[in-house]
Amino acid sequence: MWGIDAFANFTYTDTDVKRNTADPLSVGKHLTLIPKETASFGTELHQGPLFAYAAGRYVGKVFSDSHNLDTLSDVYGSYDPFFVVDAKAGYRVADHYTFSLSGFNLLDRRYFQSGYAAGRTVLGEAAIHF
């Protein structure tokens, strides 16, 4: 029998600068490098030594300029909203060894997070747990 765990979350962060004597024009603007919205959801399956999970995550627009003037998307230096899907499947050998295969950004979404974010990535892992 397979065990199933699931999760989902959403965060809305409404920030603004209340006072800034060093940069008065930033007052009332959204704080830098903090997205307004983030969300994720996923599920994990497990049965005996086998396990697998898949998760999706969304990160909203992020400003890197204290005046919130960086509103362009799809250009170098922008922080675009993005949604990606990650997954992992593996096998536990005894209590101390795990072999797995992971995939990140499986939909191969192209977006900027200051620089160009990595596309689809697949990794293999062999781990010893102490």
Biotite code that builds the C-alpha atoms (Angstrom):
import biotite.structure as struc

atoms = struc.array([
    struc.Atom([0.000, 0.000, 0.000], chain_id="A", res_id=1, res_name="MET", atom_name="CA", element="C"),
    struc.Atom([1.344, 3.397, -0.995], chain_id="A", res_id=2, res_name="TRP", atom_name="CA", element="C"),
    struc.Atom([1.504, 6.186, 1.566], chain_id="A", res_id=3, res_name="GLY", atom_name="CA", element="C"),
    struc.Atom([0.643, 9.645, 0.302], chain_id="A", res_id=4, res_name="ILE", atom_name="CA", element="C"),
    struc.Atom([1.585, 13.008, 1.800], chain_id="A", res_id=5, res_name="ASP", atom_name="CA", element="C"),
    struc.Atom([0.487, 16.284, 0.268], chain_id="A", res_id=6, res_name="ALA", atom_name="CA", element="C"),
    struc.Atom([1.056, 19.955, 0.965], chain_id="A", res_id=7, res_name="PHE", atom_name="CA", element="C"),
    struc.Atom([0.004, 23.340, -0.343], chain_id="A", res_id=8, res_name="ALA", atom_name="CA", element="C"),
    struc.Atom([0.772, 26.865, 0.781], chain_id="A", res_id=9, res_name="ASN", atom_name="CA", element="C"),
    struc.Atom([0.313, 30.443, -0.326], chain_id="A", res_id=10, res_name="PHE", atom_name="CA", element="C"),
    struc.Atom([1.964, 33.556, 1.072], chain_id="A", res_id=11, res_name="THR", atom_name="CA", element="C"),
    struc.Atom([0.966, 37.132, 0.333], chain_id="A", res_id=12, res_name="TYR", atom_name="CA", element="C"),
    struc.Atom([3.423, 39.736, 1.594], chain_id="A", res_id=13, res_name="THR", atom_name="CA", element="C"),
    struc.Atom([2.295, 43.352, 1.445], chain_id="A", res_id=14, res_name="ASP", atom_name="CA", element="C"),
    struc.Atom([5.369, 45.394, 2.353], chain_id="A", res_id=15, res_name="THR", atom_name="CA", element="C"),
    struc.Atom([6.195, 49.036, 1.984], chain_id="A", res_id=16, res_name="ASP", atom_name="CA", element="C"),
    struc.Atom([8.913, 51.340, 3.205], chain_id="A", res_id=17, res_name="VAL", atom_name="CA", element="C"),
    struc.Atom([7.565, 53.481, 6.077], chain_id="A", res_id=18, res_name="LYS", atom_name="CA", element="C"),
    struc.Atom([10.587, 55.733, 6.584], chain_id="A", res_id=19, res_name="ARG", atom_name="CA", element="C"),
    struc.Atom([13.983, 56.069, 4.939], chain_id="A", res_id=20, res_name="ASN", atom_name="CA", element="C"),
    struc.Atom([15.976, 59.224, 5.636], chain_id="A", res_id=21, res_name="THR", atom_name="CA", element="C"),
    struc.Atom([18.776, 58.013, 3.335], chain_id="A", res_id=22, res_name="ALA", atom_name="CA", element="C"),
    struc.Atom([16.377, 57.633, 0.366], chain_id="A", res_id=23, res_name="ASP", atom_name="CA", element="C"),
    struc.Atom([13.062, 59.471, 0.913], chain_id="A", res_id=24, res_name="PRO", atom_name="CA", element="C"),
    struc.Atom([11.818, 58.567, -2.593], chain_id="A", res_id=25, res_name="LEU", atom_name="CA", element="C"),
    struc.Atom([11.638, 54.905, -1.533], chain_id="A", res_id=26, res_name="SER", atom_name="CA", element="C"),
    struc.Atom([8.960, 55.640, 1.102], chain_id="A", res_id=27, res_name="VAL", atom_name="CA", element="C"),
    struc.Atom([5.705, 53.904, 0.169], chain_id="A", res_id=28, res_name="GLY", atom_name="CA", element="C"),
    struc.Atom([7.445, 51.537, -2.244], chain_id="A", res_id=29, res_name="LYS", atom_name="CA", element="C"),
    struc.Atom([7.502, 47.742, -1.989], chain_id="A", res_id=30, res_name="HIS", atom_name="CA", element="C"),
    struc.Atom([10.573, 46.325, -0.215], chain_id="A", res_id=31, res_name="LEU", atom_name="CA", element="C"),
    struc.Atom([13.233, 44.991, -2.550], chain_id="A", res_id=32, res_name="THR", atom_name="CA", element="C"),
    struc.Atom([13.867, 41.288, -3.200], chain_id="A", res_id=33, res_name="LEU", atom_name="CA", element="C"),
    struc.Atom([10.620, 40.183, -1.492], chain_id="A", res_id=34, res_name="ILE", atom_name="CA", element="C"),
    struc.Atom([7.921, 38.769, -3.789], chain_id="A", res_id=35, res_name="PRO", atom_name="CA", element="C"),
    struc.Atom([4.319, 39.768, -3.097], chain_id="A", res_id=36, res_name="LYS", atom_name="CA", element="C"),
    struc.Atom([3.069, 36.240, -3.776], chain_id="A", res_id=37, res_name="GLU", atom_name="CA", element="C"),
    struc.Atom([4.600, 32.816, -3.383], chain_id="A", res_id=38, res_name="THR", atom_name="CA", element="C"),
    struc.Atom([2.848, 29.481, -3.574], chain_id="A", res_id=39, res_name="ALA", atom_name="CA", element="C"),
    struc.Atom([3.783, 25.838, -3.667], chain_id="A", res_id=40, res_name="SER", atom_name="CA", element="C"),
    struc.Atom([2.050, 22.491, -3.708], chain_id="A", res_id=41, res_name="PHE", atom_name="CA", element="C"),
    struc.Atom([3.137, 18.925, -4.001], chain_id="A", res_id=42, res_name="GLY", atom_name="CA", element="C"),
    struc.Atom([2.744, 15.325, -3.102], chain_id="A", res_id=43, res_name="THR", atom_name="CA", element="C"),
    struc.Atom([5.025, 12.530, -1.946], chain_id="A", res_id=44, res_name="GLU", atom_name="CA", element="C"),
    struc.Atom([4.412, 8.828, -2.443], chain_id="A", res_id=45, res_name="LEU", atom_name="CA", element="C"),
    struc.Atom([6.205, 6.151, -0.472], chain_id="A", res_id=46, res_name="HIS", atom_name="CA", element="C"),
    struc.Atom([6.010, 2.394, -0.125], chain_id="A", res_id=47, res_name="GLN", atom_name="CA", element="C"),
    struc.Atom([8.720, 0.478, 1.639], chain_id="A", res_id=48, res_name="GLY", atom_name="CA", element="C"),
    struc.Atom([12.059, 1.534, 0.149], chain_id="A", res_id=49, res_name="PRO", atom_name="CA", element="C"),
    struc.Atom([10.521, 3.366, -2.833], chain_id="A", res_id=50, res_name="LEU", atom_name="CA", element="C"),
    struc.Atom([9.668, 7.067, -2.763], chain_id="A", res_id=51, res_name="PHE", atom_name="CA", element="C"),
    struc.Atom([8.727, 9.767, -5.232], chain_id="A", res_id=52, res_name="ALA", atom_name="CA", element="C"),
    struc.Atom([7.582, 13.357, -5.046], chain_id="A", res_id=53, res_name="TYR", atom_name="CA", element="C"),
    struc.Atom([6.494, 16.130, -7.350], chain_id="A", res_id=54, res_name="ALA", atom_name="CA", element="C"),
    struc.Atom([6.072, 19.787, -6.452], chain_id="A", res_id=55, res_name="ALA", atom_name="CA", element="C"),
    struc.Atom([5.200, 23.027, -8.172], chain_id="A", res_id=56, res_name="GLY", atom_name="CA", element="C"),
    struc.Atom([6.199, 26.467, -6.961], chain_id="A", res_id=57, res_name="ARG", atom_name="CA", element="C"),
    struc.Atom([5.332, 29.986, -7.979], chain_id="A", res_id=58, res_name="TYR", atom_name="CA", element="C"),
    struc.Atom([7.217, 33.174, -7.116], chain_id="A", res_id=59, res_name="VAL", atom_name="CA", element="C"),
    struc.Atom([5.711, 36.548, -8.056], chain_id="A", res_id=60, res_name="GLY", atom_name="CA", element="C"),
    struc.Atom([7.416, 39.702, -9.316], chain_id="A", res_id=61, res_name="LYS", atom_name="CA", element="C"),
    struc.Atom([10.346, 40.973, -7.256], chain_id="A", res_id=62, res_name="VAL", atom_name="CA", element="C"),
    struc.Atom([11.724, 44.507, -7.325], chain_id="A", res_id=63, res_name="PHE", atom_name="CA", element="C"),
    struc.Atom([15.473, 45.003, -7.038], chain_id="A", res_id=64, res_name="SER", atom_name="CA", element="C"),
    struc.Atom([15.264, 48.794, -7.227], chain_id="A", res_id=65, res_name="ASP", atom_name="CA", element="C"),
    struc.Atom([14.235, 50.674, -4.061], chain_id="A", res_id=66, res_name="SER", atom_name="CA", element="C"),
    struc.Atom([12.036, 52.980, -6.169], chain_id="A", res_id=67, res_name="HIS", atom_name="CA", element="C"),
    struc.Atom([10.307, 49.970, -7.800], chain_id="A", res_id=68, res_name="ASN", atom_name="CA", element="C"),
    struc.Atom([11.211, 51.251, -11.255], chain_id="A", res_id=69, res_name="LEU", atom_name="CA", element="C"),
    struc.Atom([12.414, 47.871, -12.550], chain_id="A", res_id=70, res_name="ASP", atom_name="CA", element="C"),
    struc.Atom([9.110, 46.836, -14.119], chain_id="A", res_id=71, res_name="THR", atom_name="CA", element="C"),
    struc.Atom([10.485, 45.261, -17.303], chain_id="A", res_id=72, res_name="LEU", atom_name="CA", element="C"),
    struc.Atom([10.372, 41.490, -17.688], chain_id="A", res_id=73, res_name="SER", atom_name="CA", element="C"),
    struc.Atom([12.328, 39.035, -19.801], chain_id="A", res_id=74, res_name="ASP", atom_name="CA", element="C"),
    struc.Atom([15.509, 41.095, -19.673], chain_id="A", res_id=75, res_name="VAL", atom_name="CA", element="C"),
    struc.Atom([18.810, 40.637, -17.890], chain_id="A", res_id=76, res_name="TYR", atom_name="CA", element="C"),
    struc.Atom([18.612, 42.006, -14.340], chain_id="A", res_id=77, res_name="GLY", atom_name="CA", element="C"),
    struc.Atom([14.840, 41.594, -14.012], chain_id="A", res_id=78, res_name="SER", atom_name="CA", element="C"),
    struc.Atom([13.218, 39.344, -11.436], chain_id="A", res_id=79, res_name="TYR", atom_name="CA", element="C"),
    struc.Atom([10.352, 37.771, -13.368], chain_id="A", res_id=80, res_name="ASP", atom_name="CA", element="C"),
    struc.Atom([7.456, 35.853, -11.864], chain_id="A", res_id=81, res_name="PRO", atom_name="CA", element="C"),
    struc.Atom([7.898, 32.139, -12.485], chain_id="A", res_id=82, res_name="PHE", atom_name="CA", element="C"),
    struc.Atom([6.319, 28.723, -11.978], chain_id="A", res_id=83, res_name="PHE", atom_name="CA", element="C"),
    struc.Atom([8.388, 25.552, -12.031], chain_id="A", res_id=84, res_name="VAL", atom_name="CA", element="C"),
    struc.Atom([7.789, 21.859, -11.407], chain_id="A", res_id=85, res_name="VAL", atom_name="CA", element="C"),
    struc.Atom([10.360, 19.650, -9.663], chain_id="A", res_id=86, res_name="ASP", atom_name="CA", element="C"),
    struc.Atom([10.289, 15.894, -9.054], chain_id="A", res_id=87, res_name="ALA", atom_name="CA", element="C"),
    struc.Atom([12.366, 13.179, -7.438], chain_id="A", res_id=88, res_name="LYS", atom_name="CA", element="C"),
    struc.Atom([12.203, 9.372, -7.318], chain_id="A", res_id=89, res_name="ALA", atom_name="CA", element="C"),
    struc.Atom([14.408, 7.083, -5.338], chain_id="A", res_id=90, res_name="GLY", atom_name="CA", element="C"),
    struc.Atom([15.119, 3.878, -3.513], chain_id="A", res_id=91, res_name="TYR", atom_name="CA", element="C"),
    struc.Atom([16.381, 3.432, 0.063], chain_id="A", res_id=92, res_name="ARG", atom_name="CA", element="C"),
    struc.Atom([18.767, 0.537, 0.611], chain_id="A", res_id=93, res_name="VAL", atom_name="CA", element="C"),
    struc.Atom([18.752, -0.437, 4.279], chain_id="A", res_id=94, res_name="ALA", atom_name="CA", element="C"),
    struc.Atom([18.749, 2.569, 6.644], chain_id="A", res_id=95, res_name="ASP", atom_name="CA", element="C"),
    struc.Atom([21.882, 4.279, 5.403], chain_id="A", res_id=96, res_name="HIS", atom_name="CA", element="C"),
    struc.Atom([21.909, 4.327, 1.586], chain_id="A", res_id=97, res_name="TYR", atom_name="CA", element="C"),
    struc.Atom([19.685, 6.148, -0.889], chain_id="A", res_id=98, res_name="THR", atom_name="CA", element="C"),
    struc.Atom([19.784, 6.297, -4.664], chain_id="A", res_id=99, res_name="PHE", atom_name="CA", element="C"),
    struc.Atom([17.630, 8.837, -6.476], chain_id="A", res_id=100, res_name="SER", atom_name="CA", element="C"),
    struc.Atom([17.023, 10.792, -9.649], chain_id="A", res_id=101, res_name="LEU", atom_name="CA", element="C"),
    struc.Atom([15.822, 14.412, -9.469], chain_id="A", res_id=102, res_name="SER", atom_name="CA", element="C"),
    struc.Atom([14.498, 16.790, -12.083], chain_id="A", res_id=103, res_name="GLY", atom_name="CA", element="C"),
    struc.Atom([14.242, 20.551, -11.567], chain_id="A", res_id=104, res_name="PHE", atom_name="CA", element="C"),
    struc.Atom([12.284, 22.984, -13.736], chain_id="A", res_id=105, res_name="ASN", atom_name="CA", element="C"),
    struc.Atom([10.879, 20.018, -15.640], chain_id="A", res_id=106, res_name="LEU", atom_name="CA", element="C"),
    struc.Atom([8.744, 22.234, -17.890], chain_id="A", res_id=107, res_name="LEU", atom_name="CA", element="C"),
    struc.Atom([11.958, 24.017, -18.938], chain_id="A", res_id=108, res_name="ASP", atom_name="CA", element="C"),
    struc.Atom([10.559, 27.484, -18.155], chain_id="A", res_id=109, res_name="ARG", atom_name="CA", element="C"),
    struc.Atom([12.745, 30.403, -19.207], chain_id="A", res_id=110, res_name="ARG", atom_name="CA", element="C"),
    struc.Atom([12.816, 33.323, -16.787], chain_id="A", res_id=111, res_name="TYR", atom_name="CA", element="C"),
    struc.Atom([15.189, 35.789, -15.164], chain_id="A", res_id=112, res_name="PHE", atom_name="CA", element="C"),
    struc.Atom([16.136, 35.885, -11.492], chain_id="A", res_id=113, res_name="GLN", atom_name="CA", element="C"),
    struc.Atom([18.686, 38.690, -11.794], chain_id="A", res_id=114, res_name="SER", atom_name="CA", element="C"),
    struc.Atom([20.414, 36.513, -14.389], chain_id="A", res_id=115, res_name="GLY", atom_name="CA", element="C"),
    struc.Atom([19.014, 33.837, -16.667], chain_id="A", res_id=116, res_name="TYR", atom_name="CA", element="C"),
    struc.Atom([17.647, 30.985, -14.527], chain_id="A", res_id=117, res_name="ALA", atom_name="CA", element="C"),
    struc.Atom([18.724, 27.428, -15.215], chain_id="A", res_id=118, res_name="ALA", atom_name="CA", element="C"),
    struc.Atom([16.528, 25.435, -17.574], chain_id="A", res_id=119, res_name="GLY", atom_name="CA", element="C"),
    struc.Atom([15.555, 21.811, -17.081], chain_id="A", res_id=120, res_name="ARG", atom_name="CA", element="C"),
    struc.Atom([18.132, 20.054, -14.919], chain_id="A", res_id=121, res_name="THR", atom_name="CA", element="C"),
    struc.Atom([18.377, 16.341, -14.072], chain_id="A", res_id=122, res_name="VAL", atom_name="CA", element="C"),
    struc.Atom([20.625, 15.012, -11.310], chain_id="A", res_id=123, res_name="LEU", atom_name="CA", element="C"),
    struc.Atom([21.441, 11.553, -10.013], chain_id="A", res_id=124, res_name="GLY", atom_name="CA", element="C"),
    struc.Atom([22.303, 11.060, -6.356], chain_id="A", res_id=125, res_name="GLU", atom_name="CA", element="C"),
    struc.Atom([23.883, 8.354, -4.242], chain_id="A", res_id=126, res_name="ALA", atom_name="CA", element="C"),
    struc.Atom([23.856, 9.166, -0.532], chain_id="A", res_id=127, res_name="ALA", atom_name="CA", element="C"),
    struc.Atom([25.096, 7.629, 2.684], chain_id="A", res_id=128, res_name="ILE", atom_name="CA", element="C"),
    struc.Atom([23.181, 8.705, 5.793], chain_id="A", res_id=129, res_name="HIS", atom_name="CA", element="C"),
    struc.Atom([24.903, 8.696, 9.180], chain_id="A", res_id=130, res_name="PHE", atom_name="CA", element="C"),
])
